[in-house]
């Protein structure tokens, strides 16, 4: 579950997050164009969340996840050819289907079954913490492979030399995704105990209506939307290191990779704490931390001569972001969502909660291209301040209403 949960997103998201400056150069993209690719992905994913969630209530998680991984890996072979911008749009739309329709609801439901009735915080904490550890390891390995095959100095390498080196990173990532897909198909045996997985009524319109009647579901939509926007901002950490802190490509990629090591620490720690009290209380703490970190970056005080402050602020922001991300589906039980309707609830919640997949890329890309350097990044973090505050308010209401 942990391996598949992170590797399925390596190709569409992870490579451009860790290697953002390199990714923009080798594919000859602007920040707005890259953001538009994410919008194509998000638009397809938007509908995939809803219908894929219903699918997860009918079939066993292992088979759905395996098919998702194998089909996603095939797209990496096309990415390694450096296709045209039009083909990239098609590819990202394809990934929006393969990584969500068959995968997302199945992963969340499988994790909820795994956690049982008393360990939801730990289950989701271990899931996202483990995913963070996988991401960090893959990031470090990706940087190593890129540096290994980049024959020239990173500062003087031509675009063709960078493309050749980065192709090995893409192919390695594709191989790992496919390999885990095969492993999952034969070994992931998670089964629900309270329902028949082939129950044909599980995806009915009646169940969608039942889910929408819960206030907790509506609050979770907004909480996840705000938290996920914070997670999308992690896409520009390496770009901030490059454009504002004046790091070279390898150093910037290392920043994007190293901050991922905070994810397993934050997720596992907050997962344990959540099971000792209530998950929603620690989500509130996470939003407070994320708000503090976003204010620091939005202020504009973090510049190239203040490396220590940069890493401190990055740590604060990342810990808050990952803490919330680890727990927001752990509160399904607190929100009185039955296990039998988990897939449907996840689909409905994700329909709104993951809309930053559509708008955050172009939004951030506009400000980063229109106002190069520090100012563009400040505008992005000002938006994050607003989302952090909104998420905090909704989390407090959730805690009061579900008390």
C-alpha positions in Angstrom: 0.0 0.0 0.0 2.8 2.4 1.0 4.9 1.7 -2.1 2.1 1.9 -4.5 0.6 5.0 -2.8 3.6 7.1 -3.7 5.1 5.5 -6.8 1.8 5.9 -8.8 2.3 9.7 -8.6 6.1 9.7 -9.4 5.7 10.3 -13.1 2.9 12.9 -13.2 3.9 14.9 -10.2 7.0 13.9 -8.3 9.6 14.4 -11.1 8.5 18.0 -11.8 8.4 18.7 -8.0 11.9 17.6 -7.2 13.4 18.6 -10.6 11.3 21.6 -11.4 14.0 23.9 -12.9 15.4 20.9 -14.9 11.9 19.7 -15.9 11.0 23.1 -17.3 14.2 23.3 -19.3 14.3 19.8 -20.8 10.7 19.9 -21.9 11.0 23.6 -22.9 8.0 24.6 -20.7 7.1 27.8 -18.9 5.6 27.7 -15.4 2.1 28.4 -16.9 2.5 25.6 -19.4 3.5 23.1 -16.7 0.6 24.4 -14.6 -1.7 23.8 -17.6 -0.6 20.2 -17.8 -1.6 19.8 -14.2 -5.0 21.3 -15.0 -5.6 18.7 -17.7 -4.6 16.0 -15.2 -6.9 17.6 -12.6 -9.9 18.0 -14.9 -9.8 14.3 -15.8 -9.1 13.3 -12.2 -12.1 15.4 -11.0 -14.6 13.0 -12.5 -12.4 10.0 -11.9 -12.5 10.7 -8.1 -16.3 10.4 -8.0 -16.8 7.3 -10.2 -13.6 5.7 -9.1 -14.7 6.0 -5.5 -17.9 4.0 -6.3 -15.7 1.4 -8.1 -13.7 1.0 -4.9 -16.9 -0.1 -3.1 -17.4 -2.9 -5.6 -14.0 -4.5 -6.2 -11.0 -5.6 -4.1 -8.3 -2.8 -3.7 -5.3 -5.0 -4.8 -6.5 -5.6 -8.3 -7.5 -2.0 -9.0 -4.2 -0.7 -7.6 -2.1 -3.1 -9.7 -3.9 -2.2 -12.9 -3.4 1.5 -12.1 0.3 1.1 -11.5 1.0 -0.9 -14.7 -1.0 1.5 -16.9 0.7 4.5 -15.3 4.1 3.0 -16.0 3.4 2.7 -19.7 2.9 6.5 -19.8 6.4 7.0 -18.6 7.8 5.4 -21.7 6.1 8.1 -23.8 7.4 10.8 -21.4 11.0 9.6 -21.9 10.7 10.5 -25.7 10.2 14.2 -24.9 6.9 14.5 -26.8 5.3 17.7 -28.0 3.3 19.9 -25.7 0.1 18.6 -27.3 1.1 15.0 -26.5 2.1 16.0 -23.0 -1.4 17.3 -22.5 -2.8 14.0 -23.7 -0.4 12.1 -21.5 -1.3 14.1 -18.4 -5.0 13.5 -19.1 -4.3 9.8 -19.4 -2.5 9.8 -16.0 -5.4 11.7 -14.5 -7.5 8.6 -15.3 -5.0 5.8 -14.4 -3.8 7.3 -11.1 -7.3 8.3 -9.8 -10.1 6.3 -11.3 -8.6 2.9 -10.5 -6.4 3.9 -7.6 -7.4 6.6 -5.2 -10.6 5.3 -3.6 -9.1 1.8 -3.5 -6.1 3.0 -1.6 -8.0 5.0 1.0 -10.5 2.2 1.5 -7.7 -0.4 1.8 -6.0 1.8 4.4 -9.2 2.3 6.4 -9.7 -1.5 6.5 -6.1 -1.9 7.5 -6.4 0.5 10.4 -9.5 -1.1 12.0 -11.7 0.8 14.4 -9.0 2.0 16.9 -6.0 2.8 14.8 -7.1 5.1 12.0 -4.6 7.8 12.9 -1.7 5.4 12.9 -2.9 3.7 9.7 -3.1 6.9 7.7 0.0 8.3 9.4 2.0 5.2 8.4 0.6 5.3 4.9 1.5 8.9 4.2 4.7 8.8 6.3 5.8 5.7 4.4 4.9 7.4 1.2 7.0 10.3 2.2 9.9 8.0 2.9 9.5 6.3 -0.5 9.3 9.8 -2.1 12.5 11.0 -0.3 14.4 7.9 -1.2 13.3 8.1 -4.8 14.1 11.8 -4.9 17.7 11.2 -3.6 18.1 8.3 -6.0 16.8 10.4 -8.9 19.2 13.2 -8.2 22.0 10.7 -8.0 21.0 9.1 -11.4 20.7 12.6 -13.0 24.1 13.7 -11.7 25.7 10.3 -12.7 24.6 10.5 -16.3 25.2 14.2 -16.7 28.6 14.1 -18.3 29.2 17.8 -18.3 29.3 20.2 -15.3 25.7 21.1 -14.3 26.4 24.8 -15.0 27.7 24.3 -18.5 25.8 21.2 -19.7 23.8 21.7 -23.0 20.1 21.1 -23.2 20.7 17.8 -25.1 23.1 16.6 -22.4 20.5 17.4 -19.7 17.7 15.6 -21.7 19.9 12.5 -22.1 20.6 12.4 -18.3 17.0 13.1 -17.3 15.7 10.3 -19.6 17.4 7.8 -17.3 15.6 9.3 -14.4 12.2 8.9 -16.2 12.9 5.3 -17.3 14.1 4.3 -13.9 10.9 5.7 -12.3 8.7 3.9 -14.9 10.4 0.6 -14.2 9.9 1.0 -10.5 6.2 1.8 -10.9 5.6 -1.2 -13.2 7.6 -3.5 -10.9 5.5 -2.6 -7.8 2.4 -3.0 -9.9 3.3 -6.7 -10.6 4.1 -7.2 -6.9 0.8 -5.7 -5.7 -1.2 -7.8 -8.1 0.1 -11.0 -6.6 0.5 -10.0 -2.9 -1.9 -7.3 -1.8 -4.8 -9.3 -0.1 -6.7 -6.7 1.9 -10.4 -7.6 2.1 -13.3 -5.8 3.8 -15.1 -7.7 6.6 -18.4 -5.9 6.9 -19.6 -6.1 3.3 -19.4 -8.1 0.1 -16.9 -6.3 -2.2 -19.0 -7.2 -5.2 -22.2 -5.6 -3.8 -23.7 -3.9 -6.9 -25.7 -1.4 -4.8 -22.6 0.1 -3.3 -22.2 2.7 -6.0 -25.8 3.8 -6.2 -27.0 7.3 -6.4 -28.8 6.7 -3.1 -25.5 6.2 -1.3 -24.1 9.4 -2.8 -27.1 11.3 -1.5 -26.6 9.7 1.9 -23.0 10.8 2.0 -23.9 14.4 1.0 -26.3 14.7 3.9 -23.4 14.5 6.4 -22.0 17.9 7.4 -18.7 16.3 8.1 -18.4 15.5 4.5 -18.9 19.1 3.4 -16.4 20.3 6.0 -13.9 17.7 4.9 -14.2 18.9 1.3 -13.0 22.4 2.4 -10.4 21.1 4.8 -8.8 18.9 2.1 -9.0 21.6 -0.5 -7.1 24.0 1.8 -4.6 21.3 2.9 -4.1 20.1 -0.7 -3.3 23.6 -1.9 -0.5 23.6 0.7 0.7 20.3 -0.6 0.7 21.7 -4.2 2.9 24.6 -3.0 5.6 22.0 -2.3 6.0 21.8 -6.1 7.9 25.1 -6.0 10.2 24.5 -3.1 13.1 23.6 -5.4 12.2 26.5 -7.7 12.4 28.9 -4.7 15.8 27.5 -3.9 16.9 28.1 -7.5 15.3 31.5 -8.2 15.5 33.2 -4.8 18.3 31.4 -2.9 20.5 31.1 -6.0 21.2 27.4 -5.7 22.3 25.5 -8.9 20.1 22.7 -10.4 21.6 19.9 -8.3 21.4 21.8 -5.1 17.8 22.9 -5.8 16.8 19.3 -6.6 18.4 18.2 -3.3 16.3 20.8 -1.5 13.2 19.4 -3.2 14.3 15.9 -2.2 15.5 16.5 1.3 12.4 18.3 2.5 10.5 15.0 1.7 12.3 13.3 4.6 10.2 15.5 6.9 7.1 13.8 5.6 7.5 10.4 7.3 8.6 12.0 10.6 5.6 14.4 10.7 3.1 11.8 9.4 4.0 9.0 11.8 4.3 11.3 14.8 1.0 13.0 14.2 -0.6 9.6 13.4 0.3 8.3 16.9 -0.8 11.5 18.6 -4.1 11.4 16.8 -5.0 8.0 18.1 -4.2 9.2 21.7 -6.8 11.9 21.4 -8.7 13.0 18.2 -7.4 13.3 14.7 -9.2 16.6 14.1 -7.4 18.3 17.0 -4.0 17.5 15.4 -5.3 18.7 12.0 -6.0 22.0 13.7 -2.5 22.1 15.0 -1.2 21.3 11.5 -3.1 24.3 10.0 -1.7 26.6 12.7 1.9 25.4 11.8 1.2 25.7 8.1 -0.2 29.3 8.6 3.0 30.3 10.5 5.2 28.9 7.7 3.3 30.5 4.9 3.3 33.9 6.7 7.1 33.7 6.9 7.5 33.1 3.2 4.8 35.6 2.2 6.6 38.3 4.2 9.6 38.3 1.7 12.2 38.2 4.5 13.6 34.8 3.3 16.3 35.7 0.8 19.6 34.3 -0.4 21.7 35.6 2.5 19.5 33.9 5.0 19.9 30.2 4.3 19.4 29.1 7.9 16.0 31.0 8.0 15.1 29.4 4.6 15.6 25.9 5.9 13.9 26.6 9.2 10.8 28.1 7.5 10.7 25.3 5.0 10.8 22.8 7.8 7.9 24.5 9.6 5.8 24.8 6.5 6.5 21.2 5.4 5.7 19.7 8.9 2.4 21.5 9.0 1.5 20.5 5.4 2.4 16.8 5.9 0.7 16.5 9.3 -2.7 17.6 7.9 -2.2 15.4 4.8 -1.6 12.4 7.0 -4.8 12.7 9.0 -7.6 14.2 6.8 -9.0 10.9 5.8 -8.4 9.4 9.3 -11.3 11.6 10.5 -13.9 9.7 8.3 -14.7 7.6 11.4 -15.1 10.7 13.6 -17.3 12.2 10.9 -19.6 9.1 11.2 -19.0 7.8 7.6 -19.6 4.0 7.5 -16.9 1.7 6.2 -19.3 0.4 3.5 -19.6 3.9 2.0 -15.9 4.8 2.3 -15.2 4.6 -1.4 -18.2 6.7 -2.3 -17.5 9.3 0.5 -13.8 9.6 -0.6 -15.0 10.1 -4.2 -17.5 12.8 -3.2 -15.0 14.6 -0.9 -12.2 14.4 -3.4 -14.5 16.0 -6.1 -14.0 19.3 -4.3 -11.0 18.7 -2.1 -8.6 18.0 -5.0 -9.7 20.8 -7.3 -6.3 22.5 -6.6 -5.1 19.9 -9.2 -7.0 22.1 -11.7 -6.4 25.7 -10.6 -3.2 25.8 -8.5 -0.8 25.0 -11.3 -1.9 27.8 -13.7 -2.4 30.2 -10.7 1.2 29.7 -9.4 2.6 29.6 -12.9 1.0 33.0 -13.7 2.6 34.7 -10.7 6.0 32.9 -11.0 6.3 33.9 -14.7 4.7 37.4 -14.4 6.8 38.4 -11.4 10.1 36.5 -11.6 12.1 36.0 -8.5 11.0 36.7 -4.9 7.9 38.7 -5.7 6.2 35.9 -7.6 6.8 33.5 -4.8 5.4 36.0 -2.3 2.1 36.1 -4.2 1.9 32.3 -4.1 2.5 32.2 -0.4 -0.1 35.0 0.3 -2.6 32.6 -1.3 -1.4 29.9 1.0 -1.9 32.2 4.0 -5.6 32.5 3.0 -6.1 28.8 2.5 -4.4 28.0 5.8 -6.7 30.3 7.7 -9.8 29.0 5.9 -8.8 25.4 6.7 -8.2 26.2 10.3 -11.7 27.7 10.7 -13.3 24.7 9.1 -11.3 22.3 11.2 -12.4 24.1 14.4 -16.0 23.8 13.3 -15.6 20.1 12.5 -14.1 19.5 16.0 -17.1 21.3 17.7 -19.8 19.7 15.6 -18.4 16.1 15.9 -17.6 16.4 19.6 
